[in-house]
């Protein structure tokens, strides 16, 4: 399992590095290849019904999902950490976080995405903004619980006796000891962001200019009706591998021993 994870990590890092290359983007959009061709020396994963190279499109979608998903996961986690920390820093922050979390959980994500898309005039920022505004709640709640547990430790009481204020204790003692919650949540939120983008792209609500897994799976469905399974196997396998990698890394981080409570 360890070798597989290292292999997947290396492949997706390469895809993330290669995805901005103009040559790769041009090859992914080129329609001059044979239609729905089987894998060959020239087209490693075959081609689509439009003659586009599947390998180039899968690499582009993998890099886009890894980089954009991770950026959204980190942004969403940062918002959750900020609000979760404020909930422990002050009673007003706690009530405010609870009210905002209840509102975010009550509003359906896809309705929020559609509303933001309409409000922003179809901007590509609508989907990332919807993910950040709706998916922070679990991180904030878990962090607030973890901070409450750590606050009961003796070293936090000692820091308070030594004259450290609440914000100083939070910054120097509580948050550093909460990494077993924060780091896994960042990766799991990345998975949520990737899946949300895939579903919206599959439904045709993503950016038409972006070669994403949602777009590839929608194309694969049409290719499947025409008797070609290349797109489904290639795009589905790459997406499953990325989700497996991130979920495994999150599990490893959650099991890693944290700093001693002292």
N, C-alpha and C positions, 0 to 999 in steps of 0.2 A: 504493500500500500504506500509506503514511504517513497519508493521509486516512482510510482505512478503520479503521486502528488508533485514531486519535484519536476517530472517531465511536463505535467500540465502547467505548472507555474512558469517554466521556461517558455513553453509554446505561447501562452497568453501574454507574457512579457514581450516576446518577439512581435506578436500581433499588434500590441499596443504601440510599439516603436515603429512598426511598418505602416500602420494605418494612415499617418499624415502624408506619406510619400505620393506625389502626383502620379508616378508611373503605376502604382498599385490601383489608385482610384480610376485612372483611365482604363486599365485592363478590366477592372470590375464592371465598367459601364459599356465596354466595347461589345457590339452585337454582330461582329463579323465572323464569329466562330460557327461551327456546325450546330444545327439545332438539336437539342436534347441528346447530345452525344454521350456515350459511355466514357468512363475514365480512360485516359490515354497519357502518353508521354508529354504531349503538349498541354492537355487539360487534365490535371491530376485527379480531380473529383468529377470530371465531366462538365457539361454545359447545361444551361437552362433552355427552355423552349425558344427563347429569343437569341440564343447563341452566346450568352454571356458566360464567362469563365467562373465556375462555382468556387474553385479554390480561392481566387482573388476576392470574391464576394464574401466568403466565409471568414477569411482573414480580416477583411475590412470591418465586417459586423462584429467579430470577436474583439478587435481592438477598440471599436467604438463603445461596445457594451462594457468592457473592462474599465476604460478610462472614465466614461461618463457615469457609469454605475458607481464607481469608487468615489468620484467627486461628489455625487449626490448623497452617497452613504455618509461621507465625512461631514458634509454640510448639514444633513439631517441630524446626525449624532451630535454635532456641535450645538445645534439649537436645543436638542433634548438635554444635553449636559448643562447648558446655560440656565434653562428653565428649572431643571431638577435641582441645580445648586441654589438658585434663588429661592426655591421652595423650602430649603433647609436654612437659608440665611435669615429669613424674616417671615413672620406670620402672614404679612400681606402678600409676599411672594408665593407662599404656599397656597393661599386662597386663589390668587391669580392664576397659578399654574393649573390647579384643579379645574377652574372655570374654562380656561383655554383648552385643556385636554378633553374635557367633556364636549365642548363645541367641535373640536377637530374630529373626535370619534363619531359624533352624531351626523356629520356631513359626509355623505358618500364620496369616496375618492374620485370616481369617474365623473360624477356631477360637478365636483370642484374643478377637475381638469377641463371639462367642457366650458364651464363658466369663465375660467381664467383665459381659455383660448378665445372666447368671444370678446371678453373685456380687453384683451391685449391685441385684438385684431389678427388672430391666428399666428401670433409670434411663437417662435421655437422655444421661448422661455416659459411658456404656459405649463407644459408637462413637468419640467424640473421644479418649478415653483410649487405646483400642486403636490408633488412628492414630498418636498421639504416641509410644507405647511401641514401635511396630513399624517406623516409617518414618524414624527418626533415623540409622540406621546408615550410609547412603551419605554423608550430610553429614559425619559424624564422620570417616569414612575419607578422604574427599577433602580435608578440612581438615587432617588430620594429615599427609598427603602434601605439601600446599601449605606448611604451616608448616616442614616439614623442608627444602623447597626454599629458602624465604626465609632460614632460619637459616644457610645456607651463604653468604649475602651478606656483604660486607665491613662494611656499616653495623651489622649485628647484632653482629659480632665487636668492632667499635669500642665499641658500647654496653656489651658485657660488660667490656671493658678499663676503661671509664669507671666501672665499679662497679655497674651496674644488675643486679639479681637476675633470676632466670629469669621470675618472675611479672611483674616490671616490663617486661622485654623483651617478654613475651607481650602485655601490655596496651597498651604504647605503640608497639610496632614491628611485631610479627608479625600480630596480628589486624587492625589497620587496613590492612595490605598484602594481606589475604586476602579483601577484599570481592568480588573477581572470582569467588570460589568461593561465598561465603556468600549474596550477594544473589540470583544466579540459582537457587541451590538452594532458597531460600525460596519463590520463585515456582513452581518445578517441584514442590516438595513440596505446594504449594497445589493444583496440578492433580491430584496423586495423591490428596489428601484429598477433593477434589470427586468424582473418579471412584469412590472407595471408597464414599462416601455415596450416590452415585447407584445403584450396584449393590445395596447393602443395602436402599435404599429401594424399588428395583424388585422385590426379592425379598420385600418386606413386612416387613423386619427393622428399618426405621427408625421414628421416632416417628410415630404415626398423626395427631398433631395438627399436624405440620409440612407445609406445602405445599412439597415439594422436587421436584427434577428426577426423582428416582427414582420418586416417587409419580406425577408427571405422565406419565412414560414408561410406567408400568404401566397407567394409565388410557388412554393413547393406544393401547396394544396392544389393549385391549378395544374401544375405539372403532373401531379399524381392522377388527376382525372384523365390526363392524356397518356397515362401509362408509364411515366418516368418517376422513379423513386430516388434518383440521385440527390435532388435538392432536399428532400425530407431527411434522408440519412445524414447528409453533410451538415446542414444547418441545425437539425435536432441534436445530433451528436456533439457538435461544438457548444451549443447552449447548455446541454446537460453536463458537459465537462466543466464549464465555467462555474455553474451552480454547485457542482460537487466539490470543486476546489475551494470556493469561498466558504461553503458550509463546513468542510473539514478543517480549514484554518481557524474558523470561529470556534469550533469544538476544542481544538488544541489550545487556543488562547484562554478559553474558559477553564480548562483543566490545569493550566500553568499555575504554579504557586505564586501568590502575590507576596509583597513585602510583609514581614512580620508586624503585627500590631503592637508596636512599642514606641 
